[in-house]
C-alpha cells in the first residue's frame, strides 16, 4: 500500500474492563459512538470530514443489524455508510485493511474505523429447527459456547495452544516467564501516572449510564489486571490434565472500544496533532494453519506481510501481538527470530484482556506510540483468530 495514512494522534481507546466489570452495562455500538464523539471533539476533528466508515464487532447486541450506519449517525457523520466486519480476534486488522483499501482505491478520502465489543452479558440465541424431533430448537450462549468449541476443528481454544506447546516443546515454566515479562512491560505504561496510556486514552475515564446521560463510575485505567507473581503462577494447575497451560498463562475476556482515522497523506497532515510525524499503512498478511493450531497461524501471516513490505523481522523496531496465550509469543519468536522479551513493550492482550473486536486496534495504537517515542521505524502487529487463522499488519512511523 502507498496511499493510506493514519494522522498522528487521531486514534483512541477506552480502558479495558474484565468482563462483568465497570463496562458490562453499556451496549457496544452506542458505547463506541459515545467514545468516538468525545475523541473527535477533543482532537478538534469534525464528523463532516468522513466520507466512509468501517465498524468491527464480533458479539451481536440489540439492533446491531444496523451496524456502521447506526454508529456514524450517532457520531454525527449522518451521510456516511459502510460495512460492519466480524472476523473474531482478527477483526481490528481487517477493519484497518478495509479502511486502507477505501483510500488506496480512491473510493474514499477519509475513513472512520471503529472497533467495539462487550463480552459481558453476551446474547443467548435460539435457533428454530422445524425438522427436529418435536421441533425442538438449538441454542447457544454466544461468548462462552464459541470460545469453548470450534465446530470445524472439534476442539476448544486452549487445545490449539496445547497442540502448539507440544509441537514446539514449550513448558509451563517458559510460559510463566513470558507472563511476568509482559506484566513488567505493562507496568511501564503505568509509570508517571499512566503517561503512556494517556497518549491515546482519556484517564480518569468517566463511565456513563446505559442511556449515556450521566456518569455512574470512574475508571483510573484498565480494570481486572491480575498482579501475577512467580510464586503464585508456580502454584497453578494446568487447565487440561497433562497439559502445560494454566489460567495464568492466558488472557481474560473483557469489554472496550477503540477507533482511528485512515486517510490520505495530505489529509493526515491536516488532521494530525503533530504533522511532522507520519504513520503509513504499509502491508497486510493473512494465513490459516492446520486444524487446532491457531497460535501458529501468525507465523506465515507475518512472513507474508513482511515480504510485501520488503523488510525482514529484524527491520521491525516494534512488534505487538494479540497473545491470548503466552505460547503465541514463544513459538512466534522461535520461528521468526523475533526477540521474545522485547516484543509487546507497554502492554498486550495477555495482560490487559481481550474484548475481541478492539483488541488488535489497541495493540496497533500502542505500537504507533512506541514507534513515535523511539524516533520512528517499522512496526509489525500480528495476532491469531478463531478458525486457526491470523491477520497481520505492517505500519511505518516516520518524521
C-alpha positions as a LaTeX table, in Angstrom:
\begin{tabular}{lrrr}
\hline
Residue & $x$ (\AA) & $y$ (\AA) & $z$ (\AA) \\
\hline
Unk1 & 0.00 & 0.00 & 0.00 \\
Unk2 & 1.21 & 3.52 & $-0.80$ \\
Unk3 & $-1.64$ & 5.96 & $-0.28$ \\
Unk4 & $-3.17$ & 5.32 & 3.15 \\
Unk5 & $-2.06$ & 7.08 & 6.33 \\
Unk6 & $-3.17$ & 7.49 & 9.94 \\
Unk7 & $-2.95$ & 11.03 & 11.33 \\
Unk8 & $-0.73$ & 11.10 & 14.40 \\
Unk9 & $-2.96$ & 11.27 & 17.48 \\
Unk10 & $-6.16$ & 10.57 & 15.53 \\
Unk11 & $-6.86$ & 7.34 & 17.38 \\
Unk12 & $-8.35$ & 6.50 & 20.75 \\
Unk13 & $-9.21$ & 3.66 & 23.09 \\
Unk14 & $-11.25$ & 3.19 & 26.23 \\
Unk15 & $-9.74$ & 1.43 & 29.21 \\
Unk16 & $-10.47$ & $-2.28$ & 29.05 \\
Unk17 & $-12.55$ & $-3.83$ & 31.84 \\
Unk18 & $-12.58$ & $-7.53$ & 32.71 \\
Unk19 & $-15.99$ & $-8.91$ & 31.85 \\
Unk20 & $-18.78$ & $-8.28$ & 34.33 \\
Unk21 & $-16.87$ & $-5.16$ & 35.37 \\
Unk22 & $-17.50$ & $-1.43$ & 35.03 \\
Unk23 & $-18.44$ & $-1.54$ & 31.31 \\
Unk24 & $-20.77$ & $-4.54$ & 31.40 \\
Unk25 & $-23.97$ & $-2.46$ & 31.13 \\
Unk26 & $-23.05$ & $-0.47$ & 28.00 \\
Unk27 & $-24.37$ & $-1.52$ & 24.56 \\
Unk28 & $-21.35$ & $-1.92$ & 22.25 \\
Unk29 & $-22.28$ & 0.34 & 19.32 \\
Unk30 & $-23.71$ & 3.10 & 21.48 \\
Unk31 & $-20.65$ & 2.99 & 23.75 \\
Unk32 & $-18.30$ & 3.12 & 20.76 \\
Unk33 & $-20.23$ & 6.10 & 19.38 \\
Unk34 & $-20.06$ & 7.85 & 22.76 \\
Unk35 & $-16.30$ & 7.27 & 22.96 \\
Unk36 & $-15.77$ & 8.32 & 19.33 \\
Unk37 & $-17.76$ & 11.55 & 19.73 \\
Unk38 & $-15.66$ & 12.53 & 22.73 \\
Unk39 & $-12.42$ & 11.59 & 20.96 \\
Unk40 & $-13.21$ & 13.58 & 17.82 \\
Unk41 & $-14.28$ & 16.60 & 19.84 \\
Unk42 & $-11.12$ & 16.59 & 21.97 \\
Unk43 & $-8.99$ & 16.30 & 18.81 \\
Unk44 & $-10.98$ & 19.03 & 17.03 \\
Unk45 & $-11.88$ & 16.68 & 14.16 \\
Unk46 & $-15.30$ & 17.34 & 12.65 \\
Unk47 & $-17.52$ & 14.38 & 11.80 \\
Unk48 & $-18.12$ & 16.11 & 8.45 \\
Unk49 & $-14.62$ & 15.12 & 7.32 \\
Unk50 & $-15.55$ & 11.44 & 6.86 \\
Unk51 & $-16.82$ & 10.03 & 3.58 \\
Unk52 & $-16.67$ & 6.34 & 4.58 \\
Unk53 & $-16.61$ & 4.19 & 7.68 \\
Unk54 & $-15.90$ & 0.65 & 8.88 \\
Unk55 & $-17.16$ & $-0.90$ & 12.10 \\
Unk56 & $-15.69$ & $-4.04$ & 13.68 \\
Unk57 & $-17.56$ & $-6.07$ & 16.28 \\
Unk58 & $-17.98$ & $-9.78$ & 16.97 \\
Unk59 & $-20.71$ & $-10.11$ & 19.62 \\
Unk60 & $-24.22$ & $-9.20$ & 18.38 \\
Unk61 & $-26.37$ & $-6.99$ & 20.54 \\
Unk62 & $-29.79$ & $-5.43$ & 20.15 \\
Unk63 & $-30.14$ & $-3.59$ & 16.82 \\
Unk64 & $-26.55$ & $-4.36$ & 15.81 \\
Unk65 & $-28.10$ & $-5.33$ & 12.44 \\
Unk66 & $-27.82$ & $-1.59$ & 11.66 \\
Unk67 & $-24.09$ & $-1.64$ & 12.34 \\
Unk68 & $-21.90$ & 1.09 & 10.95 \\
Unk69 & $-24.68$ & 3.43 & 9.74 \\
Unk70 & $-26.12$ & 3.47 & 13.26 \\
Unk71 & $-22.73$ & 4.33 & 14.73 \\
Unk72 & $-21.96$ & 7.10 & 12.23 \\
Unk73 & $-25.43$ & 8.53 & 12.75 \\
Unk74 & $-24.82$ & 8.71 & 16.50 \\
Unk75 & $-21.42$ & 10.28 & 15.90 \\
Unk76 & $-22.86$ & 12.98 & 13.64 \\
Unk77 & $-21.49$ & 11.66 & 10.34 \\
Unk78 & $-25.04$ & 11.20 & 9.08 \\
Unk79 & $-24.09$ & 10.86 & 5.41 \\
Unk80 & $-21.57$ & 8.08 & 5.97 \\
Unk81 & $-22.26$ & 4.39 & 5.35 \\
Unk82 & $-20.06$ & 1.32 & 5.25 \\
Unk83 & $-19.68$ & $-2.29$ & 6.33 \\
Unk84 & $-19.63$ & $-3.99$ & 9.69 \\
Unk85 & $-16.76$ & $-6.51$ & 9.92 \\
Unk86 & $-16.66$ & $-9.59$ & 12.12 \\
Unk87 & $-13.53$ & $-11.75$ & 11.94 \\
Unk88 & $-13.13$ & $-12.94$ & 15.51 \\
Unk89 & $-9.83$ & $-11.78$ & 17.01 \\
Unk90 & $-8.57$ & $-10.57$ & 13.59 \\
Unk91 & $-11.37$ & $-8.01$ & 13.37 \\
Unk92 & $-9.23$ & $-4.93$ & 14.07 \\
Unk93 & $-6.59$ & $-5.77$ & 11.47 \\
Unk94 & $-9.32$ & $-6.48$ & 8.93 \\
Unk95 & $-11.06$ & $-3.19$ & 9.73 \\
Unk96 & $-7.80$ & $-1.32$ & 9.13 \\
Unk97 & $-7.29$ & $-3.29$ & 5.92 \\
Unk98 & $-10.74$ & $-2.43$ & 4.59 \\
Unk99 & $-10.37$ & 1.23 & 5.58 \\
Unk100 & $-6.98$ & 1.44 & 3.85 \\
Unk101 & $-8.37$ & $-0.18$ & 0.71 \\
Unk102 & $-11.05$ & 2.52 & 0.55 \\
Unk103 & $-8.30$ & 5.14 & 0.45 \\
Unk104 & $-5.94$ & 3.16 & $-1.82$ \\
Unk105 & $-8.63$ & 2.67 & $-4.49$ \\
Unk106 & $-9.82$ & 6.26 & $-4.33$ \\
Unk107 & $-13.25$ & 5.19 & $-3.10$ \\
Unk108 & $-12.90$ & 7.46 & $-0.07$ \\
Unk109 & $-10.61$ & 10.17 & 1.23 \\
Unk110 & $-11.16$ & 9.91 & 4.97 \\
Unk111 & $-12.41$ & 6.78 & 6.74 \\
Unk112 & $-13.64$ & 6.40 & 10.30 \\
Unk113 & $-12.54$ & 2.97 & 11.60 \\
Unk114 & $-14.14$ & 1.90 & 14.88 \\
Unk115 & $-14.00$ & $-1.38$ & 16.80 \\
Unk116 & $-16.03$ & $-2.40$ & 19.82 \\
Unk117 & $-17.23$ & $-5.41$ & 21.77 \\
Unk118 & $-18.80$ & $-6.32$ & 25.09 \\
Unk119 & $-18.11$ & $-9.90$ & 26.09 \\
Unk120 & $-20.05$ & $-9.37$ & 29.30 \\
Unk121 & $-23.69$ & $-10.41$ & 29.22 \\
Unk122 & $-23.49$ & $-11.79$ & 25.70 \\
Unk123 & $-26.68$ & $-12.89$ & 23.95 \\
Unk124 & $-28.38$ & $-16.22$ & 24.38 \\
Unk125 & $-29.59$ & $-17.29$ & 20.94 \\
Unk126 & $-32.27$ & $-19.76$ & 19.96 \\
Unk127 & $-32.22$ & $-21.39$ & 16.51 \\
Unk128 & $-35.50$ & $-22.90$ & 15.29 \\
Unk129 & $-35.30$ & $-26.45$ & 13.87 \\
Unk130 & $-38.70$ & $-27.38$ & 12.45 \\
Unk131 & $-37.38$ & $-30.74$ & 11.23 \\
Unk132 & $-36.03$ & $-31.81$ & 14.63 \\
Unk133 & $-37.99$ & $-34.27$ & 16.79 \\
Unk134 & $-40.85$ & $-32.29$ & 18.24 \\
Unk135 & $-39.48$ & $-29.16$ & 16.56 \\
Unk136 & $-37.02$ & $-28.72$ & 19.42 \\
Unk137 & $-34.64$ & $-25.89$ & 18.61 \\
Unk138 & $-30.92$ & $-25.40$ & 19.24 \\
Unk139 & $-29.45$ & $-22.67$ & 21.40 \\
Unk140 & $-26.11$ & $-21.14$ & 22.34 \\
Unk141 & $-24.61$ & $-18.61$ & 24.69 \\
Unk142 & $-22.67$ & $-16.64$ & 22.11 \\
Unk143 & $-19.50$ & $-15.89$ & 24.04 \\
Unk144 & $-18.69$ & $-18.98$ & 26.18 \\
Unk145 & $-20.02$ & $-21.54$ & 23.70 \\
Unk146 & $-17.95$ & $-20.18$ & 20.82 \\
Unk147 & $-14.85$ & $-19.80$ & 22.97 \\
Unk148 & $-15.28$ & $-23.39$ & 24.08 \\
Unk149 & $-15.80$ & $-25.18$ & 20.77 \\
Unk150 & $-14.64$ & $-24.88$ & 17.16 \\
Unk151 & $-17.29$ & $-26.76$ & 15.12 \\
Unk152 & $-14.82$ & $-27.48$ & 12.30 \\
Unk153 & $-11.72$ & $-28.45$ & 14.27 \\
Unk154 & $-13.78$ & $-30.11$ & 17.04 \\
Unk155 & $-11.68$ & $-28.57$ & 19.81 \\
Unk156 & $-11.62$ & $-25.61$ & 22.16 \\
Unk157 & $-9.23$ & $-22.65$ & 22.06 \\
Unk158 & $-6.99$ & $-23.96$ & 24.82 \\
Unk159 & $-6.40$ & $-27.18$ & 22.89 \\
Unk160 & $-4.97$ & $-25.20$ & 19.96 \\
Unk161 & $-2.40$ & $-23.69$ & 22.30 \\
Unk162 & $-1.61$ & $-27.07$ & 23.84 \\
Unk163 & $-1.05$ & $-28.51$ & 20.38 \\
Unk164 & 1.44 & $-25.74$ & 19.63 \\
Unk165 & 3.13 & $-26.14$ & 23.02 \\
Unk166 & 3.63 & $-29.82$ & 22.27 \\
Unk167 & 4.95 & $-29.27$ & 18.74 \\
Unk168 & 7.45 & $-26.58$ & 19.81 \\
Unk169 & 8.34 & $-28.13$ & 23.20 \\
Unk170 & 7.07 & $-25.20$ & 25.25 \\
Unk171 & 6.90 & $-25.73$ & 29.01 \\
Unk172 & 4.64 & $-24.20$ & 31.63 \\
Unk173 & 7.67 & $-22.52$ & 33.20 \\
Unk174 & 8.58 & $-20.83$ & 29.90 \\
Unk175 & 5.03 & $-19.57$ & 29.55 \\
Unk176 & 5.03 & $-18.13$ & 33.05 \\
Unk177 & 8.33 & $-16.39$ & 32.40 \\
Unk178 & 6.71 & $-14.62$ & 29.45 \\
Unk179 & 3.68 & $-13.67$ & 31.55 \\
Unk180 & 5.91 & $-11.99$ & 34.13 \\
Unk181 & 7.81 & $-10.14$ & 31.40 \\
Unk182 & 4.57 & $-8.94$ & 29.77 \\
Unk183 & 3.34 & $-7.73$ & 33.15 \\
Unk184 & 6.60 & $-5.85$ & 33.65 \\
Unk185 & 6.19 & $-4.23$ & 30.22 \\
Unk186 & 2.63 & $-3.21$ & 31.02 \\
Unk187 & 3.80 & $-1.56$ & 34.24 \\
Unk188 & 5.97 & 0.72 & 32.08 \\
Unk189 & 2.72 & 2.06 & 30.61 \\
Unk190 & 1.55 & 2.90 & 34.14 \\
Unk191 & 4.70 & 4.86 & 35.02 \\
Unk192 & 4.43 & 8.59 & 35.69 \\
Unk193 & 0.69 & 8.47 & 36.33 \\
Unk194 & $-0.01$ & 6.30 & 33.25 \\
Unk195 & 1.73 & 8.77 & 30.93 \\
Unk196 & 1.97 & 6.26 & 28.08 \\
Unk197 & $-1.72$ & 5.32 & 28.22 \\
Unk198 & $-2.74$ & 8.97 & 28.35 \\
Unk199 & $-1.18$ & 9.47 & 24.92 \\
Unk200 & $-4.32$ & 7.84 & 23.46 \\
Unk201 & $-6.68$ & 7.17 & 26.39 \\
Unk202 & $-8.66$ & 9.64 & 28.48 \\
Unk203 & $-7.90$ & 8.99 & 32.15 \\
Unk204 & $-9.64$ & 9.09 & 34.54 \\
Unk205 & $-12.39$ & 7.66 & 32.37 \\
Unk206 & $-15.99$ & 8.55 & 33.11 \\
Unk207 & $-18.29$ & 5.54 & 32.74 \\
Unk208 & $-21.75$ & 6.58 & 31.54 \\
Unk209 & $-25.08$ & 5.07 & 32.46 \\
Unk210 & $-26.87$ & 2.90 & 29.84 \\
Unk211 & $-28.68$ & 5.98 & 28.49 \\
Unk212 & $-25.42$ & 7.99 & 28.27 \\
Unk213 & $-26.86$ & 10.84 & 30.29 \\
Unk214 & $-24.78$ & 10.78 & 33.45 \\
Unk215 & $-21.57$ & 9.35 & 34.89 \\
Unk216 & $-22.03$ & 6.34 & 37.17 \\
Unk217 & $-18.41$ & 5.36 & 37.80 \\
Unk218 & $-14.83$ & 6.37 & 37.11 \\
Unk219 & $-12.02$ & 4.15 & 35.87 \\
Unk220 & $-8.43$ & 5.14 & 36.61 \\
Unk221 & $-7.21$ & 2.69 & 33.95 \\
Unk222 & $-7.67$ & $-0.88$ & 32.81 \\
Unk223 & $-9.76$ & $-2.91$ & 35.21 \\
Unk224 & $-9.13$ & $-6.51$ & 36.21 \\
Unk225 & $-5.36$ & $-6.72$ & 35.73 \\
Unk226 & $-4.07$ & $-9.63$ & 37.80 \\
Unk227 & $-0.76$ & $-8.93$ & 39.58 \\
Unk228 & 0.85 & $-12.30$ & 38.89 \\
Unk229 & 3.98 & $-13.37$ & 40.74 \\
Unk230 & 6.42 & $-16.20$ & 40.08 \\
Unk231 & 5.33 & $-17.87$ & 43.32 \\
Unk232 & 1.65 & $-17.54$ & 42.51 \\
Unk233 & 2.00 & $-18.83$ & 38.97 \\
Unk234 & 4.02 & $-21.82$ & 40.13 \\
Unk235 & 1.10 & $-22.98$ & 42.30 \\
Unk236 & $-1.40$ & $-23.08$ & 39.42 \\
Unk237 & $-2.64$ & $-26.34$ & 37.98 \\
Unk238 & $-2.85$ & $-26.75$ & 34.24 \\
Unk239 & $-6.26$ & $-26.25$ & 32.64 \\
Unk240 & $-6.11$ & $-29.64$ & 30.96 \\
Unk241 & $-4.78$ & $-32.72$ & 32.67 \\
Unk242 & $-1.32$ & $-33.48$ & 31.36 \\
Unk243 & $-1.14$ & $-30.11$ & 29.60 \\
Unk244 & 1.09 & $-27.06$ & 30.02 \\
Unk245 & $-1.28$ & $-24.09$ & 30.01 \\
Unk246 & $-2.58$ & $-22.56$ & 33.24 \\
Unk247 & $-5.16$ & $-19.84$ & 33.71 \\
Unk248 & $-2.21$ & $-17.55$ & 34.48 \\
Unk249 & $-0.74$ & $-18.21$ & 31.04 \\
Unk250 & $-3.71$ & $-16.93$ & 29.06 \\
Unk251 & $-5.73$ & $-13.76$ & 28.68 \\
Unk252 & $-9.17$ & $-12.91$ & 30.09 \\
Unk253 & $-12.37$ & $-11.75$ & 28.34 \\
Unk254 & $-13.04$ & $-8.02$ & 28.55 \\
Unk255 & $-15.13$ & $-5.08$ & 27.35 \\
Unk256 & $-13.98$ & $-1.96$ & 25.49 \\
Unk257 & $-13.82$ & 0.09 & 22.30 \\
Unk258 & $-11.22$ & 1.78 & 20.10 \\
Unk259 & $-11.05$ & 3.78 & 16.88 \\
Unk260 & $-8.83$ & 5.61 & 14.41 \\
Unk261 & $-8.85$ & 7.73 & 11.28 \\
Unk262 & $-7.45$ & 6.40 & 7.99 \\
Unk263 & $-6.92$ & 8.91 & 5.20 \\
Unk264 & $-4.61$ & 10.29 & 2.52 \\
Unk265 & $-1.11$ & 11.65 & 3.12 \\
Unk266 & $-2.20$ & 15.29 & 2.81 \\
Unk267 & $-5.33$ & 14.89 & 4.90 \\
Unk268 & $-3.32$ & 13.06 & 7.57 \\
Unk269 & $-1.05$ & 16.08 & 7.95 \\
Unk270 & $-4.10$ & 18.32 & 8.25 \\
Unk271 & $-5.72$ & 16.21 & 10.96 \\
Unk272 & $-2.55$ & 15.24 & 12.82 \\
Unk273 & $-1.70$ & 16.58 & 16.27 \\
Unk274 & 1.93 & 16.64 & 15.04 \\
Unk275 & 2.22 & 16.94 & 11.24 \\
Unk276 & 5.94 & 16.17 & 11.47 \\
Unk277 & 5.10 & 12.55 & 12.36 \\
Unk278 & 3.77 & 10.36 & 9.54 \\
Unk279 & 2.08 & 6.98 & 10.00 \\
Unk280 & 1.93 & 4.92 & 6.83 \\
Unk281 & $-0.14$ & 1.78 & 6.36 \\
Unk282 & 2.36 & $-0.45$ & 4.54 \\
Unk283 & 1.08 & $-4.01$ & 4.15 \\
Unk284 & $-1.07$ & $-6.84$ & 5.48 \\
Unk285 & $-0.79$ & $-10.60$ & 5.67 \\
Unk286 & $-3.22$ & $-13.41$ & 6.37 \\
Unk287 & $-2.93$ & $-17.16$ & 6.84 \\
Unk288 & $-4.68$ & $-20.27$ & 8.05 \\
Unk289 & $-2.97$ & $-23.10$ & 9.89 \\
Unk290 & $-3.91$ & $-26.77$ & 10.09 \\
Unk291 & $-6.78$ & $-27.70$ & 12.38 \\
Unk292 & $-6.33$ & $-26.79$ & 16.05 \\
Unk293 & $-3.00$ & $-24.95$ & 15.68 \\
Unk294 & $-4.40$ & $-21.43$ & 15.95 \\
Unk295 & $-1.39$ & $-19.68$ & 17.60 \\
Unk296 & 0.90 & $-20.84$ & 14.78 \\
Unk297 & $-1.12$ & $-19.03$ & 12.09 \\
Unk298 & 0.65 & $-15.78$ & 12.99 \\
Unk299 & 3.96 & $-17.10$ & 11.64 \\
Unk300 & 3.08 & $-17.41$ & 7.92 \\
Unk301 & 0.82 & $-14.35$ & 8.11 \\
Unk302 & 3.66 & $-12.22$ & 9.48 \\
Unk303 & 6.08 & $-13.52$ & 6.86 \\
Unk304 & 3.59 & $-12.59$ & 4.15 \\
Unk305 & 3.14 & $-9.04$ & 5.47 \\
Unk306 & 6.90 & $-8.55$ & 5.86 \\
Unk307 & 7.58 & $-9.85$ & 2.36 \\
Unk308 & 5.00 & $-7.48$ & 0.91 \\
Unk309 & 6.62 & $-4.63$ & 2.84 \\
Unk310 & 10.05 & $-5.62$ & 1.54 \\
Unk311 & 11.55 & $-5.93$ & 5.01 \\
Unk312 & 12.58 & $-8.64$ & 7.49 \\
Unk313 & 11.74 & $-9.23$ & 11.12 \\
Unk314 & 14.99 & $-7.56$ & 12.21 \\
Unk315 & 13.89 & $-4.38$ & 10.44 \\
Unk316 & 10.95 & $-4.01$ & 12.84 \\
Unk317 & 11.58 & $-1.51$ & 15.61 \\
Unk318 & 8.44 & $-2.64$ & 17.42 \\
Unk319 & 6.40 & $-5.85$ & 17.38 \\
Unk320 & 3.00 & $-6.18$ & 19.00 \\
Unk321 & 0.91 & $-9.31$ & 19.23 \\
Unk322 & $-2.55$ & $-10.38$ & 20.19 \\
Unk323 & $-1.37$ & $-13.13$ & 22.52 \\
Unk324 & $-4.34$ & $-14.94$ & 24.03 \\
Unk325 & $-1.79$ & $-17.47$ & 25.28 \\
Unk326 & 1.84 & $-16.96$ & 26.29 \\
Unk327 & 2.53 & $-19.83$ & 23.88 \\
Unk328 & 1.77 & $-17.47$ & 20.98 \\
Unk329 & 4.76 & $-15.25$ & 21.60 \\
Unk330 & 7.11 & $-18.13$ & 22.35 \\
Unk331 & 6.55 & $-20.05$ & 19.13 \\
Unk332 & 6.46 & $-16.85$ & 17.07 \\
Unk333 & 9.87 & $-15.85$ & 18.38 \\
Unk334 & 11.27 & $-19.34$ & 17.81 \\
Unk335 & 10.16 & $-19.42$ & 14.19 \\
Unk336 & 10.83 & $-15.83$ & 13.10 \\
Unk337 & 13.84 & $-14.82$ & 15.17 \\
Unk338 & 11.95 & $-12.01$ & 16.91 \\
Unk339 & 13.25 & $-11.06$ & 20.36 \\
Unk340 & 10.76 & $-12.70$ & 22.71 \\
Unk341 & 11.40 & $-10.39$ & 25.64 \\
Unk342 & 11.34 & $-7.09$ & 23.72 \\
Unk343 & 8.04 & $-7.76$ & 21.93 \\
Unk344 & 4.94 & $-6.08$ & 23.32 \\
Unk345 & 6.51 & $-3.15$ & 25.11 \\
Unk346 & 3.96 & $-1.23$ & 27.21 \\
Unk347 & 1.36 & $-3.98$ & 27.11 \\
Unk348 & $-0.51$ & $-6.72$ & 25.28 \\
Unk349 & $-3.80$ & $-8.57$ & 25.41 \\
Unk350 & $-2.23$ & $-11.27$ & 27.58 \\
Unk351 & $-2.28$ & $-8.67$ & 30.37 \\
Unk352 & $-4.96$ & $-6.07$ & 29.62 \\
Unk353 & $-7.53$ & $-8.51$ & 28.30 \\
Unk354 & $-9.37$ & $-9.42$ & 25.15 \\
Unk355 & $-12.63$ & $-7.73$ & 24.10 \\
Unk356 & $-12.15$ & $-9.35$ & 20.64 \\
Unk357 & $-13.16$ & $-6.58$ & 18.20 \\
Unk358 & $-10.98$ & $-3.75$ & 19.61 \\
Unk359 & $-8.11$ & $-5.90$ & 20.90 \\
Unk360 & $-5.88$ & $-5.58$ & 17.85 \\
Unk361 & $-6.65$ & $-1.90$ & 17.33 \\
Unk362 & $-5.44$ & $-1.07$ & 20.82 \\
Unk363 & $-2.26$ & $-3.05$ & 20.16 \\
Unk364 & $-1.66$ & $-1.17$ & 16.90 \\
Unk365 & $-2.27$ & 2.18 & 18.61 \\
Unk366 & 0.25 & 1.28 & 21.30 \\
Unk367 & 2.70 & 0.21 & 18.58 \\
Unk368 & 2.36 & 3.58 & 16.86 \\
Unk369 & 3.09 & 5.41 & 20.10 \\
Unk370 & 6.07 & 3.19 & 20.90 \\
Unk371 & 7.50 & 3.90 & 17.45 \\
Unk372 & 6.94 & 7.64 & 17.92 \\
Unk373 & 8.79 & 7.53 & 21.25 \\
Unk374 & 11.66 & 5.62 & 19.65 \\
Unk375 & 12.01 & 8.03 & 16.74 \\
Unk376 & 10.11 & 6.05 & 14.11 \\
Unk377 & 10.57 & 2.85 & 12.16 \\
Unk378 & 8.58 & $-0.18$ & 11.06 \\
Unk379 & 6.11 & $-1.91$ & 13.34 \\
Unk380 & 4.55 & $-5.35$ & 12.95 \\
Unk381 & 1.24 & $-6.32$ & 14.52 \\
Unk382 & 0.34 & $-10.00$ & 14.48 \\
Unk383 & $-2.44$ & $-11.96$ & 16.08 \\
Unk384 & $-4.27$ & $-15.24$ & 15.75 \\
Unk385 & $-8.01$ & $-15.68$ & 15.41 \\
Unk386 & $-10.71$ & $-18.33$ & 15.64 \\
Unk387 & $-10.64$ & $-20.94$ & 12.89 \\
Unk388 & $-6.85$ & $-21.30$ & 13.09 \\
Unk389 & $-6.40$ & $-18.04$ & 11.19 \\
Unk390 & $-4.32$ & $-14.90$ & 11.54 \\
Unk391 & $-4.13$ & $-11.36$ & 10.23 \\
Unk392 & $-1.07$ & $-9.14$ & 10.41 \\
Unk393 & $-0.23$ & $-5.52$ & 9.57 \\
Unk394 & 2.93 & $-3.54$ & 8.96 \\
Unk395 & 2.93 & 0.18 & 9.75 \\
Unk396 & 5.74 & 2.71 & 9.37 \\
Unk397 & 6.19 & 5.77 & 11.56 \\
Unk398 & 8.47 & 8.48 & 10.20 \\
Unk399 & 9.50 & 12.05 & 10.79 \\
\hline
\end{tabular}
